[in-house]
């Protein structure tokens, strides 16, 4: 089983690596702390995070009327939508259990970080082709016992001994362990039986066939129609809770796995998030910002050229600098034949067109992201309310596929 888990994790390794990069760019950590050759710090103008916050705001407006229960789904989904924009993955774990502070079993929804998740294969946008799926939990010993002992004192004692052996943190009172929850799709043979004399349909396993055969012999003697048997293939999901070394702690069976997943767009198994399409533009904006900063830093800004042989008697260059910086200063000097005298140099750093390139790149950023000023709540040029509403609707249409994909994820949850 561990080999299958490692294979599933390896299949998503490139996705997890790319997600870390996209997360760094979203929250502004874009190598700005790495100094260049001149010792200056790199500058960034983080445009991605603002766009992500804009879309999250519109998402919250659309789901503002949603009734919250013990799960507080409006907050969970907002954070999940943020993850969906950044990495293109939305993953939630749904389980029915009784948690501390609640007197009864309830259905609980928890967001799952893609860093701890694995699934294989993954090519169907509906995630119906998955054969193995799961996640790594970081639980305390007490939490693991509460979830896996099922109220048995004997089972709890055995689990505690095993978990303490494999705990990654053995600090007394703060012991923590890694538990792997893995669900596999398994196919078994079942038999559909139709008992016409009792008007009853039954689904039995192979071990029940001798009993069906005995009933058929009885029916034959009494003249009743015999039970018809048809073999079928049944799919069941088997869930296992393993330690890091592969020791099985508990097992469950269900008709489906407890995960709701959505990867966008999953074209030929590839994931391309909203943020992924903006990284190259963000890099170019950062490059232009640093070029402009470099030109402004290295260009001459009022440098005074003062010939040393024209210094007045008893006057030093330090005194000249002090007088030059005074608003009413007078600098004495000895003019020479053919000399232009002291001269101030000011360089215009905008001659190379970097400012125009930066302005054009910012416009490209809006076009590529599909988020216009109207969607940000800015009314350019004093347009009418009708035109502003039309611009907002058009901008939302450009990103409607992202919202629709996430709504499909919400509707697929088995709540």
Beta strands, then each sheet from edge to edge (+ up, - down):
strand 1: 89-97
strand 2: 106-111
strand 3: 117-120
strand 4: 132-140
strand 5: 176-195
strand 6: 200-204
strand 7: 228-242
strand 8: 248-254
strand 9: 259-263
strand 10: 265-267
strand 11: 270-271
strand 12: 301-305
strand 13: 343-346
sheet 1: 2+ 1- 9+
sheet 2: 3+ 4- 5+ 6-
sheet 3: 3+ 4- 5+ 7- 8+
sheet 4: 10+ 11-
sheet 5: 12+ 13-
end
